[in-house]
Amino acid sequence: MKSGIYIHIPFCRNKCDYCSFYSIPVNNNSDIIESYVEKLLKEIDHISGIYGRADADTIYFGGGTPSILKPGQVDKIISRISKNFDLGSDPEITIEMNPHDLLREKLKGFTQAGVNRITLGVQSLNTEMRKNIGRRGGVLTESDFELFFSHGGFIRCLDIMAGLPGQSRSLLLNDLERVTSYKPEHISLYLLSVDEDTPLGRRFNPDDNFDNLQADLWGDAMDFLSEKGYIHYEISNYALPGFESRHNSKYWDFTPFFGFGSGAHSFADGKRYSNKLQVSDYINNDEFLYDFEALTPESIIVEFFMTFLRRMKGFSSEEFISVTGVPIPDSVIAILNAFIIEEMIEITDGRYHLSKKGLFYTDSIIYRLTEQFL
């Protein structure tokens, strides 16, 4: 089975108020980005020296804001990966793009470097909603969309957020109506999570009804995208037939992957390891320092439910045995049956999967299924 490769770019121009991830606002400080890219190239060589010329068929530039990179830097990274990994004849190469970087020269440069899938972070097309969550930059215009969808050479993916403070059903569906009119091949729909340690979390105190409002909006969006012909294949992801993300599917299918960059995680040879989080540590240390985690039988069960239940097709008893090496424990079957009674989980063709109702409570369901193994 071919691995995936994740390239973490932890830089952004401005940090959004809802973001709880580690990232460094750099504005136009190109020196630190260039130093970081050079260290990335060395790490790719380093890991290849350990694992050899491994097979891989996906590369994903995530962040942060990876589109802050110059096309030449992206080209350097892809070229170094190609030198050290066997990418085959048809690799999927994705980069996340902030609308600020939606420029003709960047689209051209990224695609010339080998990028064939671009995810544009739309989030919301409503000025008030963007203000409510502290999303920097203006609303995408008609000419922005025309540029993105008229440029050839890549699969078009859009990120949309639902359940925002003050967001109504009509506002969300208006956003979805507009973006689906362009027929993007892929749409990621993320439900806003309010972290109390973020600027948004410190000023916004959700009332008791906020969860119910989010659940209703989530359900409305699911129905809308289904009617538009999108396949709901993972909790937050929808695609036109044949355009599912090959890279992200590796995480949910327990496929090995290599992560490069500060804070990046990897899964290889039955072990998980991660880089140090701080960019300064990553750039300045002469050696690559990883934190290793050997998977135990219990942690494998936990990870099985955390990944396989995110897929709309769920899992079968045979898949559970294949990954964990043991049958589904009776105690877990009892919990699954209880969730079936509560209409949170369904069985279709011998596969356990979340119901439409259960999708909104995924984290709670997974915790109930795994707490005895934690």
BELWO-V880199 format. One record per residue. N is the residue number from 1. RES is the residue in one letter. SS is DSSP state (H for helix, E for strand, - for the rest). PSI is psi in whole degrees, -180 to 180 (NA if undefined). D_CENTER is the distance of its C-alpha to the mean C-alpha in whole Angstrom. Layout:
BEGIN
n={N N}
res={RES RES}
ss={SS SS}
psi={PSI PSI}
d_center={D_CENTER D_CENTER}
END
This chain:
BEGIN
n={1 2 3 4 5 6 7 8 9 10 11 12 13 14 15 16 17 18 19 20 21 22 23 24 25 26 27 28 29 30 31 32 33 34 35 36 37 38 39 40 41 42 43 44 45 46 47 48 49 50 51 52 53 54 55 56 57 58 59 60 61 62 63 64 65 66 67 68 69 70 71 72 73 74 75 76 77 78 79 80 81 82 83 84 85 86 87 88 89 90 91 92 93 94 95 96 97 98 99 100 101 102 103 104 105 106 107 108 109 110 111 112 113 114 115 116 117 118 119 120 121 122 123 124 125 126 127 128 129 130 131 132 133 134 135 136 137 138 139 140 141 142 143 144 145 146 147 148 149 150 151 152 153 154 155 156 157 158 159 160 161 162 163 164 165 166 167 168 169 170 171 172 173 174 175 176 177 178 179 180 181 182 183 184 185 186 187 188 189 190 191 192 193 194 195 196 197 198 199 200 201 202 203 204 205 206 207 208 209 210 211 212 213 214 215 216 217 218 219 220 221 222 223 224 225 226 227 228 229 230 231 232 233 234 235 236 237 238 239 240 241 242 243 244 245 246 247 248 249 250 251 252 253 254 255 256 257 258 259 260 261 262 263 264 265 266 267 268 269 270 271 272 273 274 275 276 277 278 279 280 281 282 283 284 285 286 287 288 289 290 291 292 293 294 295 296 297 298 299 300 301 302 303 304 305 306 307 308 309 310 311 312 313 314 315 316 317 318 319 320 321 322 323 324 325 326 327 328 329 330 331 332 333 334 335 336 337 338 339 340 341 342 343 344 345 346 347 348 349 350 351 352 353 354 355 356 357 358 359 360 361 362 363 364 365 366 367 368 369 370 371 372 373 374}
res={M K S G I Y I H I P F C R N K C D Y C S F Y S I P V N N N S D I I E S Y V E K L L K E I D H I S G I Y G R A D A D T I Y F G G G T P S I L K P G Q V D K I I S R I S K N F D L G S D P E I T I E M N P H D L L R E K L K G F T Q A G V N R I T L G V Q S L N T E M R K N I G R R G G V L T E S D F E L F F S H G G F I R C L D I M A G L P G Q S R S L L L N D L E R V T S Y K P E H I S L Y L L S V D E D T P L G R R F N P D D N F D N L Q A D L W G D A M D F L S E K G Y I H Y E I S N Y A L P G F E S R H N S K Y W D F T P F F G F G S G A H S F A D G K R Y S N K L Q V S D Y I N N D E F L Y D F E A L T P E S I I V E F F M T F L R R M K G F S S E E F I S V T G V P I P D S V I A I L N A F I I E E M I E I T D G R Y H L S K K G L F Y T D S I I Y R L T E Q F L}
ss={- - E E E E E E E - E E - - - - - - - - - - - E E - - - - H H H H H H H H H H H H H H H H H H H H H H - - - E E E E E E E E E - - H H H - - H H H H H H H H H H H H H H - E - - - - - E E E E E E - H H H - - H H H H H H H H H H - - - E E E E E E E - - - H H H H H H - - - - - - - - - H H H H H H H H H - - - - E E E E E E E E - - - - - - H H H H H H H H H H H H - - - - - E E E E E E - - - - - - - H H H H H - - - - - - H H H H H H H H H H H H H H H H H H - - - E E E E - - E E E - - - - - - H H H H H H H - - - - E E E E - - - - E E E E - - E E E E E - - - H H H H H H - - - - - E E E E E - - H H H H H H H H H H H H - - E - - - E E H H H H H H H H - - - - - H H H H H H H H H H H H - - - E E E E - - E E E E - H H H H - - H H H H H H H H H H H H -}
psi={130 142 168 159 125 130 116 124 100 21 150 165 -44 140 128 152 -22 -7 124 5 154 121 159 115 126 -11 -116 25 88 -19 -46 -35 -43 -41 -38 -44 -42 -37 -35 -45 -40 -38 -38 -44 -42 -48 -37 -34 -25 -47 -6 -169 82 155 134 147 10 145 135 119 112 178 -153 -161 87 -22 -2 -19 152 150 -36 -35 -40 -41 -43 -46 -46 -41 -40 -37 -44 -33 -33 -15 151 105 -3 -163 -13 61 146 121 114 143 138 137 130 140 -26 -29 10 82 145 -40 -31 -42 -45 -45 -42 -43 -36 -30 -16 -7 131 14 121 129 115 125 82 -50 -65 147 14 124 -43 -40 -41 -40 -40 -33 5 35 119 157 161 172 141 137 173 -40 -32 -48 -40 -40 -47 -41 -14 -17 127 170 0 157 135 125 141 140 128 146 143 160 35 154 124 -1 128 170 -43 -37 -44 -47 -30 -42 -47 -37 -43 -47 -35 -18 -22 -7 54 146 -22 141 128 127 110 134 130 129 125 109 127 -17 10 162 -39 -44 -30 -22 -13 120 97 138 180 -21 -6 -40 -41 -39 -41 -43 -41 -45 -41 -47 -41 -42 -41 -48 -42 -49 -34 -43 -26 3 9 137 124 100 -15 158 -48 7 138 143 149 153 128 0 22 150 115 -36 -54 -30 -25 -38 -40 -15 7 33 141 148 155 129 134 139 168 132 -1 145 150 156 107 145 37 10 150 141 157 153 160 144 -41 130 -40 -40 -42 -45 -41 -22 135 -33 160 119 118 148 120 145 111 129 129 166 -37 -43 -29 -40 -44 -47 -31 -50 -34 -26 -52 -30 -14 -22 139 -27 -8 -138 160 166 -37 -39 -38 -46 -41 -40 -43 -23 1 158 162 123 147 -37 -35 -40 -38 -41 -42 -44 -37 -40 -31 -42 -38 0 30 -29 145 161 124 123 41 11 131 131 158 142 172 -41 -41 -24 -35 -19 29 -49 -42 -40 -46 -39 -44 -38 -24 -9 -30 -14 -3 NA}
d_center={21 19 16 13 13 11 12 12 14 14 16 17 20 20 18 17 19 16 14 14 13 15 16 19 20 22 24 26 26 26 27 25 22 25 25 22 21 25 24 20 23 25 22 21 25 25 23 25 28 27 25 27 26 23 22 18 17 14 13 10 10 8 10 12 13 13 15 18 19 22 22 24 22 19 22 23 20 20 23 23 21 23 26 25 23 24 21 23 24 21 18 15 14 11 11 10 13 15 17 20 19 20 23 25 25 22 21 24 23 20 21 24 22 20 17 17 14 13 10 13 12 15 14 18 21 23 25 26 22 21 24 23 20 21 18 20 22 23 22 22 25 26 27 23 22 25 24 21 22 25 24 24 22 18 16 15 12 12 10 12 13 16 18 19 22 25 23 25 25 26 24 21 22 24 21 19 23 23 19 20 24 22 21 17 16 13 12 9 11 10 13 14 14 18 18 22 21 20 22 21 22 25 26 25 26 25 28 28 28 24 22 25 24 20 21 23 21 18 20 22 19 18 22 22 19 21 24 22 22 18 17 15 14 11 11 9 9 12 14 18 19 18 15 13 10 12 9 7 10 11 10 11 14 15 15 16 14 15 13 15 16 17 15 13 13 15 16 19 23 22 21 18 19 17 18 20 18 21 21 24 25 22 25 28 28 30 28 25 25 22 22 22 22 24 23 25 26 25 22 21 22 20 17 18 18 14 13 15 16 12 13 16 18 18 21 24 27 27 23 24 27 25 23 24 28 29 30 28 30 33 32 28 30 32 29 27 30 30 27 28 31 29 28 24 24 25 27 27 28 28 24 23 20 20 22 21 22 21 17 18 19 16 16 20 21 19 21 24 23 23 25 28 26 24}
END
